[in-house]
Amino acid sequence: MMEFATWLSETGMSRQIQSHLWVIPALQSIHILAIACVLSSTLFINLRLLRQVDRAHSLEETAQRFLPWIWCALGVLVLTGVLLVIGEPVRELTSVPFWLKMVLILIGAAGTLWFQRTLKTPEAGWDLTRSKTRVRVFACGTFLLWCAVITAGRLIAYV
């Protein structure tokens, strides 16, 4: 991986990103705002799943409101993340927390997609009265997963 990271750091795009002192901090700021959007949207959906907020709206309505924010923010995360990797390939690609973050993001995106696809099926059991434990585990698990993504991302700078 080090050979690829070194090669990538020598490319024109990487050099362009590296040559402007404001680019990396700007990309990181946008990246952080996008993950905040994912986390807060997930939190709102999970709180509705647990019937702690917005009981006036159905789970489907809440999901329809916040899932587009999650998917849009994930797109921004991918775009800014790729540019950050191009800008600092050795730091990113040789970091264990970076690869942990990538795995956690894939799990989070897959879980979100699964939730979205099973939301309208009655067999999925998103009704808190029928499958309380499963719903609570999913809600807490997805929130903790995105917190772990944030933690892993933050650790990239220190490991």
C-alpha positions, 0 to 999 in steps of 0.5 A, spaced: 500 500 500 505 504 501 508 504 494 501 506 491 500 511 496 507 514 494 505 514 487 498 517 488 502 523 492 506 524 486 500 525 481 498 532 479 492 532 483 495 530 489 500 536 488 495 541 487 491 539 493 498 539 497 500 546 494 494 550 497 494 550 504 486 552 505 484 546 501 485 540 506 482 544 512 476 546 507 475 539 505 475 536 512 470 542 514 465 539 509 467 532 511 465 533 518 459 537 516 457 531 512 458 526 517 454 530 522 448 530 517 449 523 517 449 522 525 443 527 526 439 524 521 440 517 524 439 520 531 432 523 529 430 516 525 432 512 531 429 516 536 422 516 532 423 508 532 424 508 539 418 513 539 421 518 543 420 524 538 415 526 533 409 521 535 405 525 530 408 522 524 409 515 522 416 512 522 415 512 514 414 519 514 420 520 518 424 516 514 422 519 508 424 526 511 431 524 513 433 518 509 435 523 503 439 527 508 443 521 509 444 519 502 446 526 500 451 526 506 454 520 504 455 522 497 459 528 500 463 524 504 465 519 499 467 525 494 470 529 500 474 523 502 476 521 496 479 528 495 482 528 502 485 521 500 488 524 494 491 530 498 494 526 503 495 519 501 500 516 505 497 519 511 490 516 510 492 509 506 497 507 511 493 508 517 489 502 521 483 507 523 482 509 516 481 502 514 477 501 520 473 507 518 472 505 511 469 498 513 464 501 518 462 506 513 460 500 508 456 497 514 453 503 516 451 504 509 448 497 508 444 497 514 441 504 512 439 501 505 437 495 509 432 499 513 430 503 507 428 497 503 424 493 509 421 499 512 414 498 508 414 491 509 410 489 515 414 482 516 420 487 518 417 488 525 419 496 525 413 496 530 416 497 537 410 494 540 412 487 537 419 487 536 422 491 542 429 488 543 430 488 535 428 495 534 432 498 540 438 494 538 438 496 531 437 504 533 442 504 538 447 500 534 446 504 528 447 510 532 454 507 535 456 505 529 456 512 526 459 514 532 465 509 531 466 512 524 467 519 527 472 516 532 476 512 527 476 518 522 479 523 528 484 517 530 487 518 523 490 524 525 493 521 531 495 514 529 
